Every structure is written in C-alpha cells, then in structure tokens.
Amino acid sequence: MATFDLDAIQQNDAITYGLESSVKALRRYHRGEGEPVYNLYAYTNAADFRTAMA
C-alpha cells in the first residue's frame, strides 16, 4: 500500500473526492448508466490515490 505525506487539508480533500466519486458511481449504476461497483473500499482508495497524485 502506498503512503503519502499529506497535510490535513490534502487528506480532507482526498477523502472528500473519494467519497464523492463513489457516490456518483453508485448513482450512475442505479440509474442504469454505469458499471456496478463491486468493492467500495477499493474504488474509494483508487479515487483517493488519483487525488493525492494530482
């Protein structure tokens, strides 16, 4: 697992982005417009990783 030296604001931004991304993905799926999210934790962690690397 990758670790990053993020300050509190960056950590908050990464968590917020990850949760927003997962909610949007779940909404798309329930509307019949997207793929199912099989592992919510993995999806959120991937979104957090993308935010931390940006």
TIKE-567747 format. One record per residue: residue number from 1; residue in one letter; y, x, z of N, C-alpha, C in turn. Coordinates in nm, 4 decimals. Example, Ala and Ser with C-alpha at 12.3 -4.5 7.8 and 13.67 -1.06 7.14 Angstrom:
2
PT  nr rest  n.north   n.east     n.up ca.north  ca.east    ca.up  c.north   c.east     c.up
PT   1    A  -0.5690   1.3190   0.7800  -0.4500   1.2300   0.7800  -0.3300   1.3200   0.7800
PT   2    S  -0.2250   1.2850   0.7080  -0.1060   1.3670   0.7140   0.0030   1.2900   0.7870
This chain:
54
PT  nr rest  n.north   n.east     n.up ca.north  ca.east    ca.up  c.north   c.east     c.up
PT   1    M  -0.1172   0.0841   0.0000   0.0000   0.0000   0.0000   0.1234   0.0885   0.0000
PT   2    A   0.2177   0.0572  -0.0850   0.3403   0.1343  -0.0956   0.4363   0.0960   0.0161
PT   3    T   0.5062   0.1940   0.0691   0.6085   0.1669   0.1699   0.7417   0.2178   0.1173
PT   4    F   0.8475   0.1522   0.1599   0.9814   0.1880   0.1147   1.0740   0.1953   0.2346
PT   5    D   1.1699   0.2844   0.2272   1.2688   0.2982   0.3337   1.3875   0.2092   0.2988
PT   6    L   1.3807   0.0839   0.3414   1.4849  -0.0134   0.3101   1.5630  -0.0469   0.4362
PT   7    D   1.6934  -0.0666   0.4195   1.7707  -0.1114   0.5346   1.7495  -0.2617   0.5538
PT   8    A   1.8075  -0.3180   0.6573   1.7835  -0.4585   0.6927   1.8267  -0.5538   0.5825
PT   9    I   1.9375  -0.5261   0.5175   1.9866  -0.6141   0.4100   1.8916  -0.6116   0.2914
PT  10    Q   1.8440  -0.4949   0.2536   1.7496  -0.4834   0.1422   1.6175  -0.5518   0.1763
PT  11    Q   1.5719  -0.5389   0.2999   1.4489  -0.6062   0.3418   1.4654  -0.7573   0.3323
PT  12    N   1.5775  -0.8073   0.3801   1.6036  -0.9512   0.3746   1.6093  -0.9998   0.2306
PT  13    D   1.6759  -0.9247   0.1435   1.6842  -0.9623   0.0025   1.5470  -0.9652  -0.0627
PT  14    A   1.4631  -0.8670  -0.0318   1.3287  -0.8608  -0.0899   1.2436  -0.9785  -0.0438
PT  15    I   1.2511  -1.0112   0.0842   1.1730  -1.1241   0.1368   1.2209  -1.2552   0.0769
PT  16    T   1.3524  -1.2719   0.0707   1.4097  -1.3944   0.0141   1.3686  -1.4104  -0.1316
PT  17    Y   1.3790  -1.3037  -0.2099   1.3409  -1.3097  -0.3508   1.1922  -1.3417  -0.3658
PT  18    G   1.1103  -1.2800  -0.2834   0.9660  -1.3050  -0.2910   0.9317  -1.4495  -0.2623
PT  19    L   0.9938  -1.5071  -0.1597   0.9661  -1.6469  -0.1263   1.0200  -1.7413  -0.2331
PT  20    E   1.1395  -1.7129  -0.2846   1.1949  -1.7968  -0.3915   1.1057  -1.7926  -0.5148
PT  21    S   1.0560  -1.6750  -0.5485   0.9692  -1.6605  -0.6654   0.8395  -1.7382  -0.6483
PT  22    S   0.7821  -1.7321  -0.5282   0.6564  -1.8029  -0.5059   0.6770  -1.9541  -0.5093
PT  23    V   0.7874  -2.0029  -0.4535   0.8155  -2.1468  -0.4571   0.8359  -2.1924  -0.6016
PT  24    K   0.9082  -2.1147  -0.6804   0.9303  -2.1502  -0.8212   0.7990  -2.1524  -0.8983
PT  25    A   0.7118  -2.0555  -0.8717   0.5823  -2.0512  -0.9404   0.4980  -2.1723  -0.9033
PT  26    L   0.4985  -2.2085  -0.7752   0.4216  -2.3251  -0.7323   0.4784  -2.4537  -0.7920
PT  27    R   0.6094  -2.4650  -0.8011   0.6714  -2.5829  -0.8611   0.6358  -2.5936  -1.0096
PT  28    R   0.6402  -2.4796  -1.0804   0.6031  -2.4814  -1.2225   0.4590  -2.5278  -1.2395
PT  29    Y   0.3704  -2.4789  -1.1544   0.2289  -2.5175  -1.1634   0.2118  -2.6672  -1.1378
PT  30    H   0.2772  -2.7184  -1.0350   0.2609  -2.8605  -1.0016   0.3251  -2.9526  -1.1045
PT  31    R   0.4170  -2.9013  -1.1829   0.4754  -2.9787  -1.2927   0.3905  -2.9691  -1.4195
PT  32    G   0.2882  -2.8846  -1.4151   0.2021  -2.8663  -1.5312   0.2584  -2.7687  -1.6323
PT  33    E   0.3529  -2.6855  -1.5901   0.4197  -2.5929  -1.6821   0.3784  -2.4472  -1.6631
PT  34    G   0.3034  -2.4165  -1.5592   0.2713  -2.2770  -1.5327   0.1284  -2.2574  -1.4900
PT  35    E   0.0950  -2.1319  -1.4689  -0.0383  -2.0935  -1.4251  -0.0507  -2.1147  -1.2740
PT  36    P  -0.1716  -2.1395  -1.2255  -0.1897  -2.1540  -1.0812  -0.1665  -2.0215  -1.0084
PT  37    V  -0.1210  -2.0297  -0.8858  -0.1030  -1.9123  -0.8008  -0.2255  -1.9060  -0.7105
PT  38    Y  -0.3125  -1.8105  -0.7356  -0.4392  -1.8016  -0.6628  -0.4235  -1.7339  -0.5270
PT  39    N  -0.3327  -1.6398  -0.5167  -0.3150  -1.5663  -0.3920  -0.1658  -1.5569  -0.3645
PT  40    L  -0.1162  -1.6423  -0.2774   0.0265  -1.6489  -0.2487   0.0779  -1.5183  -0.1910
PT  41    Y  -0.0009  -1.4532  -0.1065   0.0422  -1.3272  -0.0460   0.0565  -1.2178  -0.1504
PT  42    A  -0.0376  -1.2093  -0.2409  -0.0297  -1.1085  -0.3465   0.0891  -1.1364  -0.4378
PT  43    Y   0.1127  -1.2627  -0.4696   0.2252  -1.2990  -0.5556   0.3567  -1.2607  -0.4889
PT  44    T   0.3719  -1.2930  -0.3610   0.4950  -1.2617  -0.2882   0.5136  -1.1120  -0.2745
PT  45    N   0.4066  -1.0381  -0.2463   0.4163  -0.8933  -0.2346   0.4575  -0.8295  -0.3668
PT  46    A   0.4064  -0.8800  -0.4773   0.4437  -0.8272  -0.6088   0.5916  -0.8535  -0.6365
PT  47    A   0.6405  -0.9710  -0.6008   0.7817  -1.0032  -0.6199   0.8675  -0.9140  -0.5324
PT  48    D   0.8249  -0.8903  -0.4077   0.8984  -0.8011  -0.3187   0.9017  -0.6594  -0.3746
PT  49    F   0.7902  -0.6141  -0.4290   0.7828  -0.4797  -0.4866   0.8807  -0.4654  -0.6018
PT  50    R   0.8856  -0.5674  -0.6905   0.9793  -0.5609  -0.8025   1.1231  -0.5544  -0.7543
PT  51    T   1.1555  -0.6287  -0.6476   1.2903  -0.6265  -0.5928   1.3230  -0.4896  -0.5322
PT  52    A   1.2294  -0.4344  -0.4597   1.2527  -0.3049  -0.3945   1.2710  -0.1929  -0.4969
PT  53    M   1.2044  -0.2050  -0.6112   1.2137  -0.1017  -0.7141   1.3385  -0.1167  -0.8006
PT  54    A   1.4038  -0.2310  -0.7958   1.5225  -0.2546  -0.8797   1.6441  -0.1831  -0.8265
